[in-house]
Amino acid sequence: MPSSGTHSSHEFRPQPWRDRRMEIILGNLLRTGVLISGAVVLWGACIYLYRHGHEMANYKIFRGEPSDFRTIPGVLRSVAGGHGRGWIQLGLLLLISTPIARVAFSIVGFTIERDRMYVAFTVIVLAILLYSLLGSGFTF
């Protein structure tokens, strides 16, 4: 149908198939992220229990988290060394990154839909998420 000239070419027209498709993609992204992180944690637990399952726990002495697990490069070195605790930490990092990936993908989806207001809000949410991780001592 030809345009009558009374409607702007940038008028908002919701397209349910796009919204529904984006919901499906985001749902699959979250589901996949959780399943992968759970599998990685399970793999690490199996390695850890295989190597240390026979050791007796000493609850009288507190041993904090080793410094290798406080940074992403340290976790990756531990994984490369085949350590179970490193794999468990990697799974937890993947679990933390799953909602961040969802927010980043939402920015892409809203950009495709040309919804500037939601792009702006989602960028703010992503900035807050990243600041809460990076600003709280989560170092790279």
C-alpha positions as CSV (number, residue, x, y, z in Angstrom):
1,M,0.0,0.0,0.0
2,P,1.5,3.4,-0.9
3,S,2.3,5.8,1.8
4,S,-0.2,8.7,2.1
5,G,2.4,11.0,3.4
6,T,0.7,11.5,6.8
7,H,2.7,8.8,8.5
8,S,6.3,9.1,9.3
9,S,8.5,6.4,7.8
10,H,10.1,6.0,11.2
11,E,6.8,5.4,13.0
12,F,7.0,2.6,15.6
13,R,5.2,-0.5,14.3
14,P,5.5,-3.5,16.6
15,Q,6.3,-6.7,14.8
16,P,5.4,-9.6,17.0
17,W,7.3,-12.1,15.0
18,R,10.5,-10.2,15.7
19,D,9.7,-9.9,19.4
20,R,8.8,-13.6,19.6
21,R,11.9,-14.6,17.8
22,M,14.1,-12.5,20.1
23,E,12.4,-14.0,23.1
24,I,13.1,-17.5,21.8
25,I,16.8,-16.7,21.0
26,L,17.3,-15.1,24.5
27,G,15.6,-18.0,26.2
28,N,17.9,-20.5,24.3
29,L,20.9,-18.3,25.1
30,L,20.2,-18.5,28.9
31,R,19.3,-22.2,28.8
32,T,22.5,-23.0,26.8
33,G,24.7,-20.9,29.1
34,V,23.3,-22.6,32.2
35,L,23.6,-26.1,30.8
36,I,27.2,-25.5,29.6
37,S,28.3,-23.9,32.9
38,G,26.6,-26.8,34.8
39,A,28.4,-29.4,32.6
40,V,31.8,-27.6,33.2
41,V,31.2,-27.5,37.0
42,L,30.2,-31.2,36.9
43,W,33.4,-32.0,34.9
44,G,35.5,-30.1,37.4
45,A,33.8,-31.8,40.3
46,C,34.5,-35.2,38.8
47,I,38.2,-34.4,38.3
48,Y,38.4,-33.0,41.8
49,L,36.7,-35.9,43.5
50,Y,38.8,-38.4,41.5
51,R,42.0,-36.8,42.7
52,H,41.0,-35.7,46.2
53,G,38.0,-37.7,47.2
54,H,39.9,-40.0,49.4
55,E,41.4,-37.2,51.5
56,M,40.0,-36.4,54.9
57,A,38.6,-32.9,55.4
58,N,40.2,-30.8,58.1
59,Y,37.6,-28.3,59.3
60,K,39.8,-27.0,62.2
61,I,42.0,-25.0,59.7
62,F,40.5,-22.5,57.4
63,R,42.1,-22.3,54.0
64,G,40.9,-19.4,51.8
65,E,40.6,-19.4,48.1
66,P,44.1,-19.6,46.5
67,S,45.2,-16.5,44.6
68,D,45.1,-18.5,41.3
69,F,41.3,-18.5,41.4
70,R,40.9,-14.7,42.0
71,T,41.7,-13.8,38.4
72,I,40.5,-15.0,35.0
73,P,44.0,-15.7,33.8
74,G,44.7,-17.7,37.0
75,V,41.5,-19.8,36.4
76,L,42.5,-20.4,32.8
77,R,46.0,-21.5,33.9
78,S,44.4,-23.9,36.4
79,V,42.1,-25.3,33.7
80,A,45.1,-25.8,31.3
81,G,46.8,-27.7,34.1
82,G,43.8,-30.0,34.4
83,H,42.9,-29.0,38.0
84,G,39.3,-29.8,39.0
85,R,39.0,-26.6,41.1
86,G,40.0,-24.6,38.0
87,W,37.2,-26.2,36.0
88,I,34.7,-25.5,38.7
89,Q,35.7,-21.9,38.8
90,L,35.5,-21.7,35.0
91,G,32.0,-23.1,35.2
92,L,31.0,-20.4,37.7
93,L,32.5,-17.7,35.5
94,L,30.5,-19.0,32.6
95,L,27.4,-19.0,34.8
96,I,28.1,-15.3,35.7
97,S,28.7,-14.4,32.1
98,T,25.4,-15.9,30.9
99,P,23.1,-13.0,31.9
100,I,25.7,-10.5,30.8
101,A,25.6,-12.2,27.3
102,R,21.8,-12.0,27.4
103,V,21.9,-8.2,28.1
104,A,24.6,-7.7,25.3
105,F,22.4,-9.7,22.9
106,S,19.4,-7.6,23.9
107,I,21.3,-4.5,22.8
108,V,21.8,-6.1,19.4
109,G,18.2,-7.1,19.1
110,F,16.9,-3.7,20.1
111,T,19.3,-2.1,17.6
112,I,18.0,-4.3,14.8
113,E,14.4,-3.2,15.8
114,R,15.6,0.4,15.9
115,D,14.2,0.9,19.4
116,R,16.6,3.6,20.6
117,M,15.0,4.0,24.0
118,Y,15.5,0.3,24.9
119,V,19.0,0.3,23.5
120,A,19.9,3.2,25.8
121,F,18.3,1.5,28.8
122,T,20.0,-1.8,28.0
123,V,23.4,-0.2,27.6
124,I,22.9,1.4,31.0
125,V,22.0,-2.0,32.5
126,L,25.1,-3.6,30.8
127,A,27.3,-0.8,32.2
128,I,26.0,-1.4,35.7
129,L,26.5,-5.1,35.5
130,L,30.1,-4.7,34.2
131,Y,30.9,-2.0,36.8
132,S,29.5,-4.3,39.6
133,L,31.9,-7.0,38.5
134,L,34.9,-5.0,37.5
135,G,34.5,-2.3,40.2
136,S,34.2,-4.9,43.0
137,G,37.7,-6.3,42.5
138,F,36.9,-8.8,39.8
139,T,40.2,-8.5,37.9
140,F,41.3,-9.7,34.5
